[in-house]
Amino acid sequence: MDFYDRDIVSIRDLDRDSIEQILDMSEKMVPYARGEKVKRALDGRLLGNLFFEPSTRTKLSFESAAYRLGCDVIDVSEMSMTSMSKGETLADTIRMVDAYCDAIVLRHPHEGAARLAAKFSENPVINAGDGAGSHPTQTLLDLFTMRRSKGSLDGLNVALVGDLKYGRTVHSLVEALTLFGANLTFVAPESLQMPSDIFSHIASRGCSPVKTAALEDVIDKADVLYVTRIQRERFPDPAEYQKVAGTYRISNAVLREAKSDMIIMHPLPRVDEILPEVDGTAHAKYFEQAFNGVPVRMAILCAVLGGEV
């Protein structure tokens, strides 16, 4: 697939071959992401980083990826810094930024914002997370982390734990994992289970996910334990958040039943769902996962802007 000048808005826009193509490109980028080699494939290009929602890893890794490639960055960190605070529409803001940059990375609190931005931008738009909707570049770095750790993505037993209702990272991830024949288990209280439309979509692809609220029932079978934070900011009713806060906590005691080579991933930030004692175990891959955002996003930027990999 030719990614040049293409938007990356949803993981549904990519098939298995195109995902593997990006992962292969990402592997080549690792030494450049670590600063062991220098690459200026995007020298003279300009990236517009529009982050209208808090972010640490996604924002910084896109900036790091751009700078590692010689690409300059225009950064906007909140809506109050733009004319949107005066009533300008997102469409008009995107038109203006599009005139100043070669590509736009957008994080926005409203689902569908990236798709709308792509409609009004002539240059590529990369979705860095839109509300509880999609987060395709996070999915790509998650898949990259799994492939590097497990050797292959085919047929993995993946247990997804925590906030599966509001967690956009897991929404995108399960869609991609079905392309690789993953066996999926959704571990969450009923109020935070995977949305029915996503459940139905992956079922239509031949995936038969299992639902449970009991982590102890699946911990010994998982190749990958993908833990998510229960997101206070996504709950319309604070009382509902309090009912489920702290439902799951991964500790060394919990991991006694796990496979020796099972890996734990987390999109971060974490609160109390993975205890610090787990960080020193061979299972913990979440900080490596966060680093992997740099080579993966370097590959994506090169792909859409035509830089040599």
Buried (B, 14 or more C-beta within 10 A) or exposed (E): EEBEBBBBBBBEEBEEEBBBBBBEBBBBBBEBBEEEEEBEBBEEBBBBBBBBBEBEBBBBBBBBBBBBBBBBBEBBBEBEEBEBEEEBEBEEBBBEBBEEBBBBBBBBBBBEBBBBBBEBBEBBBBBBBBBBBBBBBBBBBBBBBBBBBBEEBEEBBBBBBBBBBBBBBBBBBBBBBBBBEBBBBBBBBEEBBBEEEBBEBBEEEEBEBEBBBEBEEBBEBBBBBBBBBBBEEBBEEEEEBEEBEEBBBBEEEBBEBBBEEBBBBBBBEBEEBBBEEBEEEEBBBBEEBBBBBBBBBBBBBBBBBBBEB
